Amino acid sequence: MILIGQYDSPFVRRVGIALALHGIAFEHHPWSAFGDADKIRRYNPLTRVPTLVLDNGEVLIESHMILDYLDSLVPVEKRMFPVAEPDRRAALKIAAMAMVLGEKIVSLFYEKRLQEEALELWAERCRRQIESALAMLEADRVTRITIYWFGDRIGHADVAVAVVLRFLGEVHPGLVSLADFPALHAHAARMEALPVFRAISQPFTAPG
């Protein structure tokens, strides 16, 4: 398999971490959706990342679809989304909230970068959406007594939240304080201390 995309993207990073945790061998092509668009277009006409090229040449796009496929490759007990309800639905919700939060972080970044003066009303709306999403995630995390979100094994929800929190801090430093979300802060710190998180990592670099 070939994973295309840079690890400063939380969408790419969550896939790289899942591949490593599942013990699935892969090549990593750290291509930028901007600087390497022509290379990516050969596999994905939308030139978006992550893009996963399977050994048979089939191409998967969109991180959730990719993770769903990766889970299908391992025994049920090793899947990173819970299999039984209601935990499966709850984990999907947490992971989806984290990824939509990531999209909002990206949207605010480009609004500020492309506009000489970012529209203050829009920027404030984005900030409130980000804070509201964090508050929802915080409220859910404080109800969990296990080290990981849904038990004693790391799952996709754990990874999604951790990678997007780091992304938020690097892309918009000072926008929000994680001290206001202590359960999330502690969760992210535990995840980022894991060897796989340290190995699958790249500081954010703004597109040129």
N, C-alpha and C positions, 0 to 999 in steps of 0.2 A: 504493500500500500504506500501511497504518497500523500502526505498532508501538506497542502499548500496554504501559506499565510504566515504572518509574523506573530510571535507570541506576545507582542504588546497589545494585541487584540484579545479581549476576554473570550470572544466567540471561538477563536482559533485555539487559545490556550486551554480552554475547557476540553476540547477534543484531544489535544496532545496529552493532557493529564489522564483522560479516560483511556486512551490507547496504552499508555504506560502502565496504568493500574490493572488493565486487563491482560497485560503481558503480550500485546499484539505488536509484532515487529513492523516498523514503518520507516520510510524515508521522510525527511522534512525539507521542504523547499521553502525557505523563508522569503517568499516573494511578496512585494508590496502591491496592493491593489492600485497604486498610483504609478510608481516607477517601473513596475513589471507587468503592467496591464496586458501588454501584447502576449507575454508568456502565459498568463492566466487565461486569456481569452481562448486559447487552444483547447482548454478543458471546460471552461465555464464562460458562456457568452456574456454573462452579467458582470464578469471580472470582479466577483465578490469572493471574500474568504470568510470561513474556511471552505476549501474544496478538497474532497477526498477522492483520490483515484484508486480504485480497487485493482487487485492483481489481474482481473480479467478485462481491464480497461474501462469498466463502467465508472461513471463519475457521480458522486453524491454531493449535494450542496445543502447549506443551512445546517447549523450545528445540532439542532434537536433531531432532525432526520438522521444525521450521521450517528449520534449517540444511540438512537433507537436501533439502528442497524448493528452497531458494535455490541450492544447488549444481547442481540440475537445470536451472537457468535460464541457466547460463553454459557456454561451451565446456569440454570435458573437461579441457583443459590448465590451465584457470583454477579448477577446483574446489578447495576448501580441505580436503577429505579426499582422501588418496591414492586413486587408482583401482585400482592393482595391489596384489595380496597379495605379501608379508605386511605391507607398510607400511600398507595400509588397516585391517587388523585391529588392528595395533599403535596406530595413531592413534586409532581408536575407543576402544580400551582406555584410553589416556591421557586423552582428553576425558571419558569416562565416570567415571573415577576422580576427576577434578577436580570434576565436577558432583555426584557423591555426597558428596565432601568438602564442597562448598558446602551441601548439604542437612544434613549433620551440624553445620556451623557454625550454621545457622539453628535446628536443633533445640536445640542447647546454649543459644543466645541466649534462646529462649522458655522453656526450663526455668528459667533463672536469673531471667527477668523475671516469670514467672507464679507462681513459688513464692517464698514469703517466705524460705525457706532452701532453695536448690537441693539436691536429694539428692546428697550428696557422692559416693556410689558411682557414680551415673549421670554426674555431671559428670566424674569421673576416667575413666570408660569412654569418654566422648566425647573427652576430651583425648588418650587413648591411641590411639583410632581416627584422630584427626586427625594425630597424630605418625606413626603407622604409614603412613598414606596419603602423607604428605609424604616419608617415607623411601623408599617405593616409587618415587615420582616422581623424587626426587633420584637414586636408583640408575640409573634409566633415562636421565635427562638427561645424566649424566656420561659415558655411553657414546656420546653423539652429538657429532660433531665439527663439524657444520654450525651456522650461526648460528641457523637455525630447527630445530625438533625433527626434521622429516623432509625436510630439504633446504635449498634456497636460496630458497624461497618460504614466506611465512607461511601457516599452516594453522589449522584449527579447534582442534587440540590446543594450539598455542602460545597462542591467545587464551584458551581455557578455563582453562589453568593460571594465566596472568597475572591474569585478572580475579578468580579465586577467592583468589589469594594476597593481593591488595589487600583483598578483602572480609574475609578472616580477620584481617588487621592492624587493620582499622577496627572490626570488630564485637567482637573479643576481643583488644584490645591487651595484649601481654605474656603471652598464653597460651603461645605458643611463640616461639622466636627464629629468624628466618630465617638468622641467622649460622650456625646449625647445619646449614643446607641451602644451601651456597654456590652450587651450580649453579642451583638454583631461584631464589635471590636475584638472581643475575646475569641469568637469563632474564627474570624479571619486570621488572627495571630496564630492560632493553633494550626490552621491549614497551611499557612505560609511557612511554618516551621518544618513541615514534612519534607523529606528528601525529594519527592516527586515534584512538589511545588517549586523547590529551589532549582531543580534541574530543568523544568519546563517553564522558563521565565525569560523575560526581556523587558528592560525599562522602556517606557513609552517614548516614542520619537514622533514628533509632529510631522505629517506629510509635507514634503517640500513643494 
